[in-house]
Amino acid sequence: MPSQAIDNARIIAKALGIQGATSNTLSYQLSIQRSVETEGVGLHTAVRSRIRLVPAPPDTGIVFRRVDLDNFEIEAHGRNVARVSYATSLMKNGVLLSTTEHLLAALYSCGIDNVYVEINALELPILDGSAQPFMDLLDRAGIRQLRRRRRYLKVVKPLEISEGGRRIGIYPADEFRVRCYIDFPHPMIGQQETEIVVTRETFSRELAPARTFTFTEDIDRLRAMGLIRGGSLENAIVLTPDGLLEGSLRFPNEFSRHKALDLIGDLALIGLPLQALVVAHKAGHALHTRLVSKLLAEPSHWIETTETVPAESSARTVRETSPVHAD
Ligand SMILES: [Zn+2]
C-alpha cells in the first residue's frame, strides 16, 4: 500500500477515534484536501480529456463541471441519468457526460461526499480500464473532514427489478454491501460471484484494480455502433473465444469484481451514502440505473438518517470474493 494511502486511512481512523474505520461509520461529511488532475482518452469517443477534482463545501454532492461549456454543472444524481448501455452517461439540458462509473465508484467507496469534477470533454478518461488510477488520484488529493453531519440513505423495505433472466434488488442492511453474480459462457469466466462490504479499504484492495472486459467477437459490432473507439489492450481485458488476447488477469474472478465496481459507481447516483445490501444477478448499467431511479421515486422504501453503524458490526464484514464455479 502506498504510504499516502496509509496516511489517508489513518486520517479517517483518527477522525473517528477508532481503528479499522469504514465509510459507514463516518459521522461527518468528507471532501478532498487539495485539487488533483489526470488525463487520458475516453473508451467510447477516443477523445482525450483532462479531469480535475476540486474540494467542495458541505452538501454539494459530486458535481461534474464541463469547463469546455462555460462550467456547465451536471450533478451525479439519478435524475440526470441518460442513455445507458455499455457505459453510464449523464445528461442535463442536452449536455452529455459519459462513462462516469469508474470514477464514481472510487469516490463513493472512499466516502467522498462533496467534490467538483472539472472536465474539458464529454467522456471521462478510461485510463487502465479499472478504478485504480482514480484511487491513486484520491490518495494524492487527501481527505478533508467537513463540519456537517453525514446523511445516509437507509433502505427499510426491499425493492426488486427483474428483466428476463437478469435481476437486481436492494434490501435493508446496516452496512453498505454488494453482491454481484455473473455467468458468461466463456472458458475464462463461467459463473462468478463477488460479495463485499464496501469501504475505502475493501474497495481499494478487492475491486479497484479489476478492469473492464470485452470479447473479440463483439468488437466489430460495438465499433459499428460508434462505441469503444478508444478501446485498446491498455484499457481493457480482451477475450478471444478460448482465452485472453494478451497479458494475464489481475484476479481469477476479475470479471465479477469489475461488475461489482461498475455497480458501486452506478449506485453513487443515489446521491447519498447507502446503508443497504444490493444484489445484482447478471445485471448491467441499465438495470443498475433503473434501480437507482426506482428507489429515488419510492421514498417509502428508505429513510434519511445521520445514525452511523457501530464499528464492531462493520468489522466482521468482508467475505472473500471467489469464483463460484469456472469451467
Ligand atoms: Zn466498468
Boltz pocket constraint, residues with backbone or C-beta under 6 A from the ligand:
constraints:
  - pocket:
      binder: B
      contacts: [[A, 101], [A, 102], [A, 129], [A, 212], [A, 258], [A, 262]]
      max_distance: 6.0
